[in-house]
Amino acid sequence: MSQDRTIISFDYAIKSILREKANFVVLEGFLSELLQRSVKVLEILESEGNKDEAIFKTNRVDLKAKIDDGEIVIFEIQVFTQVDFFGKLLFDVSKAVVEQVSAGEKYDIKKIYMIGIAYFDVHAKHDYFYHAKISGFVGVHSTEVIPFSQTYGLTVGGKVGDIHPEYFLILPNMFDEQIRSKFDEWIYTLKKSVVKDDFSAAGLKEASGKLDMLQMNDKERKVYEKYQRNKTDDDTVIESNRMEAEEKGRAEGRAEGRAEERQNILDLIEKGYTPNEIKKILSK
């Protein structure tokens, strides 16, 4: 018998429940599958998200965490269309880089991973999972690469310390639900808010328990339902504004067309054309 579990939406979980230390195991599983290595979450670097009212904000980082070796992970999840979404990803990463350095100190920069999850159309045509990374400086007149590292490409303990930020872009709505890897199980869950019985990706078993809607108490359920209602209301407002904008555009187009036709008639009258001749010309 299937034990598929319906869980709360990941965007809500990131902004509230997964900030709690007892639930770090879910984040660790997600990041371990994404980065293909064992990841330990050390701490959440923002505290305002632990307040119920803060989860309804849309103008801040959804989650910022410190992981192994002081590296930083930033989650930015957007449900509705945001034209400056990529700009916000860049801003958040840049801010996280700057915040690592105090005045007078050396530029000891730790690696930053930006995870952008977009549930709206970013004009992707062929994929649902994208990765952007600068590995180093490439010679213009050669194939030599100088790693973008803290030590000018020198190794420390046999490892090059890559410090340039990496970006991961996940588009759940583009996912065709064909499981090709363990991380695809996570993307399926992001899209459907369901953990299937046969999923085995790290963190999903814990997610099915800790994020199970049936495990919520009355207060938690009310907050979640309010969050979901707000999303629905926002969606309705956005759709209404879009329809109004389209109708306004059509009306303006019709008005411009009529104005252009009037001007054409006046021009033809000035050139001496008769009403019948004008009618024939405009009907062509």
N, C-alpha and C positions, 0 to 999 in steps of 0.2 A: 504494500500500500504506500502511495506517494506521501512523502513528508515535506513537500515543498512549503517553504515558509514565506508569508508576506511580511515585509518589514517596512518601517517608516522610510520616507524618501531620504536619500543620501545627503541632499542639500540641507535638510533640516538636521540630520544627525551631525554633520560637520559643524554646524553653527551652535550646537548645544551639547548633545549627549557624548559625542566622541572627544570632547574637551576634558572629560573627567578621566583621571588617571586610571581608574579601574577598567576603562574601556580602551586604553591605549592599544591593547592587543589587536583590536579591529584595524586601527590605523597601521600598525606594524605589519599586519598581514597584507593589506592593500599595497603598502610601499615596498614590501619585500618582493611581491609579484611584479610590481612595476619596474623596480630597479634591478631585479634579478640578483639580489643578495639579501642576506639576513639584516633586517633593519630594527633598531631599537629606538623607540621614541623616549627622549629624556624629559622633555617638558613642553608645555604649551606656552608660547611667548606673549600671548595676549590674554587678559583676564576679563575684559568687558563682555566677552561673548558668553560668560557663565550666567549673565543676568537674562531673565526671560525676555524682557523688552528689547534687548539688544539683538535678538535673532531676527527681528523684523527689519533691521537696517540693511541697506543695500550699498552703502557708500564706504565700506571698509573691507579689509581682508577677511575672508571667511574663516580661515584658520592658518596660523603660523606656528610651526613647531621646530624644536631643536632635536636633531637625531644624532647618530653616532659621529664621533670626532668633531662635534660642534657644527656639523652641516645643518642647513636650514631648509625646511620644506614649507612652501606656501600653497594653500588651496584657494582657488577663486572659482566659484560656481555661479553661473548665470542661467536662469531659466528663460527669461524673456529677452527679446532683441535689445542689444546694447551696442550702438554703433562704434563706441570707443573701447570695446572690450579688450582688444589687443593693446591699446594704449594703456589701459589700466594694468594689464599684466606687466608691461614694461615698467610702469611707474612703481608698482609694488616691489618688483625685483630691484630696481635702482635704489629705492628707499631702504630696502633690507641690506643692500651693499653698503650704503653710506652709514647706516646705523651701527655697523660693525667697527667703525674707526672713530676714536676720540681724538680731540685736538692734540697734536704733538706726538702721537703714537705712530708706529709704523703701520703700513697697510697689510695687516694680517687678515686677509679675506678668506672666509670659509665658503665652501661650495653652496650654492642655492639651487634648489629644484622648484620650478614653478609648475604647478599642475592646474591647468585651466580646463574646466568641464563646462561645455556650452550646450544647452538644450535648444538653441535656436539656430537658424540658418546662417552659416558663415561662408556660404557659397562653395562648400566642399563638394566634389563630384564623385570621387572614387573610394574614399576611405573614411574610417571613423576614429583612427588613432594616429596622431602625428607627433614627431619628435624634432626639436630644433637644438642644435649643439654646435658650438665653435670649439674645435679641438686644439687649434693653435694657429700660429702665423705661417702662412705658406709663401715660399719664395716666389716672386713674380717671374724670375728668369730661371727658376729651378724647381725641383719637387721637394726641396728641403722644408721640413716643418719644425718650427720651434714651439714646443708645447706651451699652452697658456697656463703656466703653473706658478706657484708661489716662489719657486727657486730657479727661474729662468731655464726650465727644462731639465735641471739636474734632478736626479732621483734621491729620495729620502727613504731609506730602508728598502731600496729596490723598487719604490713606487713613485711615479710622477704625480705630484699633488695638483691635479687639475682644479682651477678655481673659477673658471668661467661658468656663469649660470646656464642651466639647461631648462628647456621648456617642453612640457608634454601637453598636448591638446587632445582632449577626449570629447567625441561627439556622439553621445549615446543614441540619439535619434537616427543617426546614420548607420547604426550597427544592424547587420542583417541577421543576427542571432545565431550565426554559425560559429561554434566554439572551436577556435584554432589554437588556443593556448590557455594556460591557467588564468592569465590576466583577462582573457575574454570572458571568463566566468564572472569576474568583477564588473566588466562593462555591461554584461547581461543584467546583472543586479542593479547597476546604475540606471538602466533603461526601464526595467520592469518592476523594481522594488520587490523582487522575488529571489529567494535563494533556493535553487532546485536541489532535490534530494541527493543527486549524484555529484554535486559540485564538491571539489576538494581543494580549491585554492586557499592559500594561507589567509586566515582571518574571516573567511565566510561562515564557517561553523559558529564562531563566536558572534558574528554579526546576526546570524539567524536567531540567536538567543537574546543578545543584549538589545537588539533593535526591533524585536518582535512587538508589534502593536498590542498584542493580547497581554503582554507583560506590563503595560503601562498602568499606573494608578489613575484615579479620576482626574486629579490635577494635571498630571502629565498629558493625559489624553485631551483635555480641554485646551491646553496650550498648543498642542499639535494640531488639533482641529481648527483653532483660530488661525494658525500659520497657513494651513491649507486653504482656508476660506479667503485669506488675504491674497494668496497667490491667484485664486480663481477670480477675485475682484480685480486684481491688477491686470490679469489676462483680458477680462471683459473691457476694461478701460482702454487698454492698448488696442484691442480690436475695434472698438468704437471710434477711437481717434483715427485709426487707419482708414476706416470706411468713410468718416467725415472728410478726411484729407483727400481721398480719391474722388468723392462726390464734388468737393470744392474745385478740384483740378478739372473735372469734367465740365462743371458749370463755367469756370473761367475759360476753358477751351471753347465752349459754345459761344460765350460772349465775345471772345477774340475773333471767332469765325464770323459772327454777325457784323462786328465792326469792320473787319477786312472786306466783307461783301459790300457793305455800305460805301466804303471808300472806293472800291472798284466801280460801283455804279456811278458815283460822282465823277470819277475820272473819265468814264465813257461818255457821260453827259457833256462834260467839258470838251470832249473831242468831237462832239456833234452827232453822236449815234442816236437813233430814234429808240423809243421804248421797245418796239418789236425786235430791233437789231440787238439791243442790250440783253433782252430775254434769251435770244438764241445764243449769244456769246456765253452767257452765264450757265446755260444748260448743257454746254459741251463738257 
